[in-house]
């Protein structure tokens, strides 16, 4: 059984994952592989799995963070926010799952994904495959809401937790992310530390609103399998929220869930700041009144609230730009799928 945690960038996914980490009934991956969403994004390749060619799977995996796992083997892994070390024999793990997949009589998408993830948990925790398979395995995605229906439909007994956070606070947190020399994908942090770029260029506010719509639809369709966690409840009312999550997961509450852990041991953020009980990055502190007003106008216009002619016009221009962008992406995906 799987549990996926997802939310917008800087929404608190890593915090929730670190709180769940120490529970004896859970086996939590320390990384962020995004393999589930890679299979969902590359559905055009899934029909080619009948060839039983590992190169097809590798092509799909290259569209995820899968190969970041190799850095664990080299013992030079680091994260943007959290300080911890991971030991993983990547080549032994990869050899293990490829052999299991190769022995399958028929290559089934769900079975292949299950083997990869279960093998990873087996090697992270140094346990048997059967024990790993019986565990509730926890993985974290990377703002891939469009892939969750694929996940829920292919893994009938699995669950999904989506984290919701005030978007102004999300932007404030993103503006404070800094490039780390030993993590190549943080090069983009130099660019995203700019409000205008995030809001007017990347149009992230509309992406966030789309995520909310998807979240509501998924919860309505899968009420017992989708849980929406509020970030403020998570950090200010941690025990209450974690008890609700335990009820959702049908596991017994444990006091370890009130502490940030890594493989059951206490861990801290790289900046040594305390997370629970306070906001590190708030819109009130890091955004101007004008910037906050802009975000509110865009959110209201997305939901067609009456704002007045001038503000709603400028906001709708941005929304039109975003809709054109989405249409282009959708067309490209359809063309790739039909290849």
JOJOCOR-V930174 format. One record per residue. N is the residue number from 1. PSI is psi in degrees with one decimal (none if undefined). OMEGA is omega in radians with two decimals (999 if undefined). D_FIRST is the distance of its C-alpha to the first C-alpha in Angstrom with 2 decimals. Layout:
# JOJOCOR-V930174
n->{N:N}
psi->{PSI:PSI}
omega->{OMEGA:OMEGA}
d_first->{D_FIRST:D_FIRST}
This chain:
# JOJOCOR-V930174
n->{1:2:3:4:5:6:7:8:9:10:11:12:13:14:15:16:17:18:19:20:21:22:23:24:25:26:27:28:29:30:31:32:33:34:35:36:37:38:39:40:41:42:43:44:45:46:47:48:49:50:51:52:53:54:55:56:57:58:59:60:61:62:63:64:65:66:67:68:69:70:71:72:73:74:75:76:77:78:79:80:81:82:83:84:85:86:87:88:89:90:91:92:93:94:95:96:97:98:99:100:101:102:103:104:105:106:107:108:109:110:111:112:113:114:115:116:117:118:119:120:121:122:123:124:125:126:127:128:129:130:131:132:133:134:135:136:137:138:139:140:141:142:143:144:145:146:147:148:149:150:151:152:153:154:155:156:157:158:159:160:161:162:163:164:165:166:167:168:169:170:171:172:173:174:175:176:177:178:179:180:181:182:183:184:185:186:187:188:189:190:191:192:193:194:195:196:197:198:199:200:201:202:203:204:205:206:207:208:209:210:211:212:213:214:215:216:217:218:219:220:221:222:223:224:225:226:227:228:229:230:231:232:233:234:235:236:237:238:239:240:241:242:243:244:245:246:247:248:249:250:251:252:253:254:255:256:257:258:259:260:261:262:263:264:265:266:267:268:269:270:271:272:273:274:275:276:277:278:279:280:281:282:283:284:285:286:287:288:289:290:291:292:293:294:295:296:297:298:299:300:301:302:303:304:305:306:307:308:309:310:311:312:313:314:315:316:317:318:319:320:321:322:323:324:325:326:327:328:329:330:331:332:333:334:335:336:337:338:339}
psi->{139.7:152.1:126.8:137.2:130.9:165.1:175.5:162.8:137.7:29.9:-12.1:17.2:-45.7:-32.9:-49.7:-42.0:-41.7:-27.1:-37.5:-22.4:-42.9:-6.0:130.8:-20.1:-5.6:146.2:107.1:125.9:133.4:-11.3:-159.9:86.7:-34.3:36.2:-38.0:-49.2:-29.5:-40.8:-38.5:-40.9:-27.4:42.0:-21.2:-22.4:-17.1:-33.5:-16.9:-4.6:-19.2:-18.9:-13.3:47.5:119.0:-24.5:-28.8:-43.3:-40.7:-35.9:-41.2:-45.5:-28.2:-14.1:16.7:-168.0:17.0:-46.4:-5.2:-22.3:-25.2:-27.5:-26.9:-40.8:-36.6:-0.7:34.9:26.4:141.9:164.4:166.8:-43.6:-34.0:145.9:112.1:163.6:149.0:132.3:122.4:127.0:91.5:-42.4:-34.2:-42.6:-47.0:-40.4:-37.1:-51.4:-33.1:-36.1:-41.0:-41.6:-41.8:-26.5:-8.1:136.2:-45.0:134.1:106.0:132.6:-51.9:-39.1:-39.4:-46.0:-41.8:-41.8:-43.5:-48.8:-39.9:-38.8:-36.3:-45.8:-40.3:-44.1:-30.8:-42.7:-1.0:54.1:172.8:160.2:-40.6:-40.1:-39.1:-36.5:-30.6:-11.8:158.4:108.5:130.0:125.8:155.6:131.1:-176.1:67.0:49.0:59.9:-31.0:-16.2:-7.5:-30.3:-41.6:-45.2:-50.1:-34.2:-29.5:-21.0:86.6:-29.7:3.8:167.1:167.7:129.3:122.7:129.9:130.3:128.8:145.1:127.7:-31.3:-39.2:-34.7:-48.5:-43.3:-40.7:-41.6:-36.6:-22.4:5.6:139.0:146.1:137.9:129.5:-25.5:9.8:106.1:-36.2:-5.0:0.3:-34.7:-13.7:-26.6:-32.7:-38.6:-8.8:40.2:118.1:-47.1:-38.1:-46.1:-38.2:-47.6:-27.3:-53.6:-16.3:41.3:-25.3:-36.3:-36.7:-41.9:-41.5:-37.9:-41.8:-39.5:-42.5:-46.4:-42.7:-47.1:-41.7:-42.5:-41.1:-36.2:-39.3:-33.8:67.0:-30.3:-3.5:-8.7:127.5:132.7:115.9:127.0:127.1:-43.3:-38.3:-37.6:-39.9:-24.8:-27.6:56.4:-47.9:-43.6:-45.5:-41.0:-30.1:-37.7:-39.6:-38.9:-40.9:-40.9:-40.4:-8.7:46.1:159.0:136.5:141.0:139.4:-21.4:-21.6:-5.9:7.8:146.8:120.2:162.7:113.2:39.7:-5.1:143.3:139.3:162.5:160.9:157.4:-34.1:2.1:17.3:144.9:130.4:-55.9:136.1:-2.7:157.6:125.1:-47.4:111.1:151.1:-33.7:-31.2:-34.8:-9.9:151.1:164.2:-36.7:-40.5:-40.9:-40.9:-39.9:-45.6:-40.5:-40.3:-44.7:-42.3:-43.3:-39.1:-33.3:-35.3:14.3:38.8:154.4:113.6:-12.0:156.2:-51.2:-54.6:-38.5:-30.8:-49.1:-35.9:-40.2:-28.3:-42.8:-39.8:-40.5:-42.0:-41.7:-40.6:-37.4:-43.1:-45.2:-39.1:-39.7:-46.0:-43.0:-40.5:-42.3:-42.8:-41.3:-40.3:-42.2:-38.6:-32.5:-1.0:none}
omega->{-3.12:2.93:3.06:3.02:3.09:3.14:3.12:3.06:3.14:-3.12:3.14:-3.14:-3.10:3.11:3.14:-3.14:-3.12:3.07:3.13:-2.97:-2.99:-3.08:-3.07:-3.13:-3.07:3.00:-2.97:3.06:-3.13:-3.05:3.11:-2.97:-3.13:-3.14:3.11:-3.09:3.11:3.08:3.13:-3.13:-3.05:-3.12:3.09:-3.14:-3.03:3.14:3.14:3.13:3.12:3.09:-3.14:-3.14:-3.12:-3.14:3.10:3.11:-3.14:3.11:3.09:-3.12:3.13:3.10:3.12:3.05:-3.05:-3.05:2.95:3.13:-3.13:-3.14:3.08:3.14:-3.11:3.08:3.09:-3.12:3.01:3.10:-3.13:-2.99:-2.95:-3.10:3.05:3.09:3.13:3.06:3.12:3.02:-3.02:-3.05:3.06:3.09:-3.10:3.10:-3.10:-3.07:-3.14:3.10:3.14:3.13:-3.11:-3.12:3.13:3.12:3.08:-3.10:3.14:-3.07:-3.10:-3.12:3.12:3.13:3.14:-3.13:-3.14:-3.07:3.12:3.09:3.13:3.11:3.10:-3.07:3.05:-3.03:3.12:3.13:3.13:3.12:-3.13:3.13:3.11:-3.09:-3.12:-3.09:2.97:-3.02:-3.02:3.12:-3.10:3.09:-3.03:3.11:-3.11:-3.03:-3.11:-3.09:-2.97:3.07:3.07:-3.14:-3.08:3.14:-3.10:-3.12:-2.93:-3.08:-3.06:-3.06:-3.04:3.02:3.12:-3.10:3.12:-3.14:3.09:-3.01:3.06:3.09:3.07:3.13:3.13:3.12:3.14:3.13:-3.10:3.08:-3.07:3.11:3.04:-3.03:-3.09:3.07:-2.98:-3.06:3.07:3.05:-3.11:-3.12:3.08:-3.10:-3.04:3.11:-3.12:-3.07:-3.10:3.13:-3.10:-3.02:-3.04:-3.13:-3.11:3.07:-3.05:3.14:3.13:3.06:3.13:3.12:3.06:3.12:3.12:3.13:3.12:-3.14:-3.12:-3.13:-3.13:3.14:3.12:-3.10:-3.11:-3.02:-3.13:-3.05:-3.14:-3.14:3.10:-3.09:3.10:-3.06:-3.12:3.08:-3.11:-3.06:-3.12:3.11:-2.96:-3.08:3.13:-3.11:-3.13:3.06:3.09:3.13:3.09:3.10:3.10:-3.11:-3.12:3.04:-3.11:3.12:3.14:-3.09:3.12:-3.13:3.13:-3.11:3.08:-3.12:3.08:-2.99:3.06:3.14:-3.11:3.14:-3.12:3.03:3.10:-3.13:3.09:3.13:3.10:-3.10:-3.01:3.09:-3.14:3.05:3.08:-3.10:3.13:3.14:-3.14:-3.09:-2.98:3.10:3.08:3.11:3.13:3.13:3.10:3.11:3.11:3.13:3.14:3.14:-3.13:3.13:-3.14:-3.13:3.11:-3.13:3.03:3.06:-3.11:-3.07:-2.97:-2.98:-3.01:-3.12:-3.11:3.11:-3.13:3.13:-3.13:3.06:3.10:-3.14:3.10:3.10:3.14:-3.14:3.09:3.11:3.14:-3.14:3.12:3.13:-3.13:3.12:3.12:3.13:-3.12:3.12:3.12:-3.11:-3.09:-3.12:999}
d_first->{0.00:3.79:7.00:10.21:13.59:16.64:20.26:23.73:25.15:26.23:24.37:22.83:19.38:20.25:21.52:18.40:16.34:19.04:19.02:15.35:15.91:17.64:15.48:15.03:11.59:10.25:10.51:12.08:13.56:17.26:18.02:17.65:16.98:16.70:15.60:13.60:16.88:19.03:17.78:18.36:21.77:22.80:22.20:25.75:24.78:21.94:24.62:26.11:23.19:25.08:27.51:24.97:26.33:24.38:26.63:24.96:21.58:23.55:25.29:22.12:20.89:24.36:23.65:21.00:21.29:19.99:23.44:23.76:21.72:24.94:26.64:24.54:26.12:29.50:28.88:30.12:27.07:27.73:26.33:28.26:27.67:26.25:27.88:25.89:25.84:23.12:23.69:22.00:23.67:22.84:24.80:23.32:19.76:20.90:22.79:19.91:17.50:20.55:21.67:18.43:18.48:22.21:21.87:19.88:22.34:21.29:19.66:16.91:15.67:11.97:12.22:14.20:11.96:9.01:11.81:13.25:10.45:9.48:13.28:13.88:11.97:13.82:17.03:16.73:16.28:18.34:16.22:15.68:13.23:12.16:11.66:9.69:7.39:7.06:6.65:5.07:6.27:8.85:11.08:14.30:16.05:19.84:21.15:19.76:19.66:20.82:17.65:15.25:16.20:15.43:11.86:11.39:13.27:11.60:7.91:8.84:6.13:5.30:8.13:11.14:13.90:17.24:20.11:23.58:26.66:30.35:31.20:34.44:32.63:30.28:33.44:35.08:32.23:32.25:36.03:35.71:33.45:35.46:35.48:34.48:36.40:33.63:31.04:32.35:30.37:31.96:35.24:34.54:34.64:38.42:38.37:35.88:37.88:40.08:39.71:41.60:39.52:36.20:37.59:40.26:39.21:35.40:35.35:32.18:33.02:32.53:29.22:28.14:29.46:27.61:24.34:25.27:25.94:22.61:20.85:22.89:22.30:18.51:18.62:21.15:19.25:15.83:17.19:14.34:11.71:14.07:15.90:19.01:19.99:23.71:24.71:27.85:26.10:23.73:26.76:29.42:27.60:24.78:24.42:24.55:21.94:19.50:19.98:19.16:15.91:15.09:16.02:13.80:10.70:12.31:13.06:16.67:18.73:20.08:23.15:21.62:19.84:23.41:23.99:23.08:21.72:20.77:19.05:20.27:23.82:25.68:26.12:28.45:28.99:31.34:33.97:33.60:33.50:31.98:29.19:28.53:31.36:33.10:32.99:33.76:34.33:35.65:37.38:40.40:40.99:40.26:41.15:44.58:45.44:46.10:42.70:40.94:43.16:42.23:38.50:39.27:41.48:38.91:36.23:38.77:39.95:36.46:36.33:39.94:41.55:45.34:46.21:49.66:50.83:50.89:47.50:45.62:47.39:46.36:42.77:42.69:44.04:41.00:38.73:40.55:40.09:36.35:36.20:38.21:35.89:32.82:34.78:35.63:32.05:30.94:33.83:33.01:29.41:30.78:33.37:30.89:28.63:31.73:32.98}
